Amino acid sequence: MIRIVRDDLTHPDVVALLLAHAANLASISPPESTHVLNLDGLRDPSVTLWSAWEGEDLVGVGALKELDPLHGEVKSMRTVEKHLRRGFAGLMLDHIVAEARTRGYARLSLETGSMIEFAPARAMYQRAGFEDCPPFGSYVPDENSVFLTLAL
């Protein structure tokens, strides 16, 4: 059974996963197209981070950033490699969407890469109802980015 909990970024496994996530994204995307939040960014009051656990084993993480009182952004979705293809990301996304609805957001958006490495993530978001949209917030048009949104 997967347990999703609000995270305070103190568990070493969570920190290690987030650092590996940032390093992986930096290895795929050019610097100007890498929009991952660092640990300080994830500690910002506008961001809520959750970790998912199977017993004592970290499965993955996901975050929700409030852009304004009616608009949230999905951030830092990452699954531990040995848990890939088990449906965790969908569970975390469902959790984030439910929280966005509870907060009264009208829209939930995200930015992900346009490269082939991001195809599974894009497919998951599209299955969940996210649709292409123009850049939002402080994003600008970028051939390395895909912008998606979900009306809530």
Secondary structure as the mmCIF struct_conf table of DSSP 4:
data_model
#
loop_
_struct_conf.conf_type_id
_struct_conf.id
_struct_conf.beg_label_comp_id
_struct_conf.beg_label_asym_id
_struct_conf.beg_label_seq_id
_struct_conf.end_label_comp_id
_struct_conf.end_label_asym_id
_struct_conf.end_label_seq_id
STRN STRN1 ILE A 2 ARG A 6
BEND BEND1 LEU A 9 LEU A 9
BEND BEND2 HIS A 11 HIS A 11
HELX_RH_AL_P HELX_RH_AL_P1 PRO A 12 ILE A 28
BEND BEND3 SER A 29 SER A 29
HELX_RH_3T_P HELX_RH_3T_P1 PRO A 31 SER A 33
HELX_RH_AL_P HELX_RH_AL_P2 LEU A 39 LEU A 42
TURN_TY1_P TURN_TY1_P1 ARG A 43 ARG A 43
BEND BEND4 ASP A 44 ASP A 44
TURN_TY1_P TURN_TY1_P2 PRO A 45 SER A 46
STRN STRN2 VAL A 47 GLU A 54
TURN_TY1_P TURN_TY1_P3 GLY A 55 GLU A 56
STRN STRN3 ASP A 57 ASP A 68
TURN_TY1_P TURN_TY1_P4 PRO A 69 LEU A 70
STRN STRN4 HIS A 71 THR A 79
HELX_RH_3T_P HELX_RH_3T_P2 GLU A 81 HIS A 83
TURN_TY1_P TURN_TY1_P5 LEU A 84 ARG A 85
BEND BEND5 ARG A 86 GLY A 87
HELX_RH_AL_P HELX_RH_AL_P3 PHE A 88 THR A 102
TURN_TY1_P TURN_TY1_P6 ARG A 103 GLY A 104
BEND BEND6 ALA A 106 ALA A 106
STRN STRN5 ARG A 107 GLY A 113
BEND BEND7 MET A 115 MET A 115
HELX_RH_3T_P HELX_RH_3T_P3 ILE A 116 PHE A 118
HELX_RH_AL_P HELX_RH_AL_P4 ALA A 119 ARG A 127
TURN_TY1_P TURN_TY1_P7 ALA A 128 GLY A 129
STRN STRN6 GLU A 131 ASP A 132
TURN_TY1_P TURN_TY1_P8 GLY A 137 SER A 138
TURN_TY1_P TURN_TY1_P9 GLU A 143 ASN A 144
STRN STRN7 SER A 145 ALA A 151
#
